[in-house]
Amino acid sequence: MSDGSSRPPERPSAGPARVPAPARWRDRAAGLAGLPVALALRLLDPLMAAVQRLIGAGRMPYVFLFPNFVFFGLFVFLPIGINVVFSVTGGPALFPSERPFVGAEQYAYLFDCGSYLDPSSCREDHFWRGVWNTAVFVLFQVGTMVLVSLVTALVLNRPIRGRGFFRAVYFFPVLLSPVVVALIWKWILQRDGLLNAAITSLGGQKILFFVDPSWAMFWAVFVSVWAHMGFYTLILLAGLQAIPSDLYEAAEMDRTPRWRILRRITLPLLWPNMIVVIVLSLIKGVQTFDEVFVLTGGGPGTATLMVVQYIYETAFANQVQNFGLAAAASVVLGLVLFALTLAQLAATRMKER
């Protein structure tokens, strides 16, 4: 007899969820792709366990660092040592064993000047023209780079529409090769390039940008800033986002003018990032070669000849190759970069404090 209670019919228990076929094939493919790595790790396990028993667990980090030490030794420290040897030897021979020792003669030749402010009074005038051109380039390039990157970071830090898109657009040139950047702008700026085509279509006369020394240096600075400002903007943008928003809210409640907020809050708290940007851009500016070399070739004449281009031409491009003189110039440049690197480390420690 029925007791009058009604129970819902029991549903059959559902089986395990079926994985779609594309997902199954993707998982199988991933498993097959990982087999070589898993096999290699299994084979290395006994070897690494034996090494750990032999030297102890505390020394295992040096085992993993050893390949990097070998790499840096072969491709960084050894070439630096060979370069120093070349800088104190002379002659046209390529092998160090065939080059006579001349001491500091190459350095004395580089620094033999009537006045360091007048490159034409120096025995190696091209080197000092490269030094002064590099100094002028770094002065304008770093100043413009820092200013433009700061303004761009301040704008991109505001709640504007399409902020993510504009951040990607400003960073995109950093992803391009410097040679590609220089070729693009050379195509735009050459005599029959895109910019002159636009000027003549408006009734103007063609401008020979690469014939006038002032125009050539201007465009070298402009192209370098355009190519690298995205990287430094990213550093400053990270610094802006690290500033506590409570400070800005308190300033707005006090009706503080925007220029005073920028001066009293933003710039002081952003200063550690600014120091890093200044030092990094200085190092990059001193090392400039590929963009300017492709864009202007160092011309017109020696108007845009940089130190690195001088080293390259002295060692490899000139009809008479002088490896010793080029090595001495590169050692001098290396000491300058080393000083700038120490400044960067000091700036980084200042930022941490």
Residue pairs with C-beta under 8 A, 6 or more apart in sequence:
19 27
48 63
51 60
51 63
52 60
55 63
80 334
82 96
83 327
83 330
83 331
84 327
84 331
85 96
86 96
86 99
86 323
86 324
86 326
86 327
87 106
87 107
87 324
87 327
87 328
87 330
87 331
88 101
88 102
88 103
88 104
88 106
88 324
89 96
89 99
89 100
89 101
89 102
89 324
90 99
90 100
90 102
90 105
90 106
90 324
91 98
91 99
91 100
91 324
92 320
92 321
92 322
92 323
93 99
94 323
99 324
102 324
106 324
106 325
106 327
106 328
107 328
107 331
107 332
109 123
109 124
109 325
109 328
110 124
110 127
110 325
110 328
110 329
110 332
112 122
112 123
112 124
113 121
113 122
113 123
113 128
114 121
114 122
115 121
116 122
116 128
119 125
119 126
119 128
119 129
119 131
119 132
122 128
124 325
126 302
126 305
126 310
126 314
127 307
127 310
127 329
129 302
129 305
130 302
130 305
130 306
130 307
130 309
130 310
131 307
133 217
133 302
133 303
133 304
133 305
133 306
134 285
134 286
134 288
134 306
134 307
136 217
137 217
137 220
137 221
137 224
137 285
137 288
137 292
137 304
137 306
138 282
138 285
138 286
140 217
140 221
141 221
141 224
141 225
141 281
141 285
141 288
142 278
142 281
142 282
142 285
144 221
144 225
145 224
145 225
145 228
145 229
145 232
145 277
145 281
146 232
146 274
146 277
146 278
146 281
148 225
148 229
149 229
149 232
149 233
149 235
149 236
149 277
150 236
150 274
152 170
152 229
152 233
153 233
153 236
153 237
153 239
153 240
154 240
154 262
154 266
156 163
156 166
156 167
156 170
156 233
156 237
157 237
157 240
157 241
160 166
167 237
170 229
170 230
170 233
171 230
171 231
171 233
171 234
172 230
173 181
173 226
173 227
173 228
173 229
173 230
174 227
174 228
174 230
174 231
176 227
178 227
178 290
178 291
178 294
179 290
179 291
179 294
181 223
181 226
181 227
181 291
182 223
182 290
182 291
182 292
182 293
182 294
182 295
183 294
185 219
185 223
185 226
185 295
186 193
186 294
186 295
187 193
187 194
188 194
188 195
189 195
189 196
189 209
189 210
189 219
189 295
190 196
190 209
190 210
191 206
191 208
195 207
195 209
196 206
196 207
199 205
199 206
199 207
200 206
207 215
208 215
209 215
209 216
209 219
210 216
210 219
210 295
210 296
210 299
210 300
211 300
212 300
213 300
213 301
213 303
213 304
216 296
216 299
216 300
216 303
216 304
217 303
217 304
219 295
219 296
220 291
220 292
220 295
220 296
220 304
223 291
223 295
224 285
224 288
224 291
224 292
227 291
228 281
228 284
232 277
232 280
232 281
235 273
235 276
235 277
235 280
236 270
236 273
236 274
236 277
238 273
239 269
239 270
239 272
239 273
239 274
240 266
240 270
243 265
243 266
243 269
243 270
247 265
247 269
248 261
248 265
251 260
251 261
251 265
256 264
267 274
272 347
272 350
272 351
273 351
275 347
275 350
275 351
276 344
276 347
276 348
276 351
279 340
279 343
279 344
279 347
280 344
282 340
282 343
283 337
283 340
283 341
283 344
286 307
286 333
286 336
286 337
286 340
287 308
287 337
288 306
288 308
289 306
289 308
289 309
289 312
292 298
292 304
292 306
292 309
293 306
293 309
293 312
296 303
296 304
298 304
298 305
298 306
298 309
298 313
307 329
307 333
308 333
310 329
311 326
311 329
311 330
311 333
312 326
314 321
314 322
314 325
314 326
314 329
315 321
315 322
315 323
315 326
315 327
